[in-house]
Each structure stands twice: as C-alpha cells, then as structure tokens.
C-alpha cells in the first residue's frame, strides 16, 4: 500500500523501449466507484513554461506492469514528438 505522494516520487519507465516517460503527477479516478482509471504525466515545459506545455500523457491502469519501490513499469510508449523545422529568413 502506498500514498499518492509516494507514487509521485517514482519514475515511469516503458517496458517496450526502456524510455523514462517522466514522473507520476496525477491520477484519474472514477467518482462513483473510486476506481483508478489512469496515471497522468504532465507535458514537458516549452521554453521554461513561457510557451506553455506539451500535451499530458495519460497511461491507462491496465497498462501498468508493476509498481516497484522506486519505479513504475508500464507497457506503453511515448508518442513521437513533432519536431518543427526552423525557418530562416532569407534576404
């Protein structure tokens, strides 16, 4: 048994490719049944937060493989990032 605070201290790692997806920031819970639906990892900050955040990552509870003492292993992958090419001004 663990608390939400203890869960938020753990890194989330994908079993498929070994990527560190971030840390648990929040949980989505069904109000009527008190069942946890998913873990939420907030999106990374864009330019120190001045340009907002990337989209949040929601990991369904069914995709959690195990919750260890310092890591949460999940059976999901990080969606590919869209890289925007910088356009240079031509004079």
Secondary structure by P-SEA (a helix, b strand, c coil): cccaaaaaabbbbbcccccccccccbbbbccccccccbbbbbccccccccccccbbbbbcccccccccccbbbbcccccbbbbbbbbbbcc
